[in-house]
Amino acid sequence: MSPVEVYLAKNEMEALVIKGLLESYNIPCILKSNAAPSVFVFTVDGMAEVRVLVPEAQAEEARRLITEESDV
């Protein structure tokens, strides 16, 4: 099964928080971005966006966890 996107983070920091949440529930994650790594944090026209991908079989559970945690 191929990985599917479950969340689009505004930046790498947000993506790492989501990745940590999902991995704490044993859901493996891949972070994918079109931006080159940089020591400077920037956001211009979505250039810093990071996609959080998980195995297709765990996508529904991952989305549920993200939604539940964002309600806190």
Protein Blocks (a to p, Z undefined) as FASTA:
>chain_A
ZZddfbdcfbfklmmmmmmmmmmnopacddddfbdcdfbdcdeehllpccddddfklmmm
mmmmmmmmmmZZ
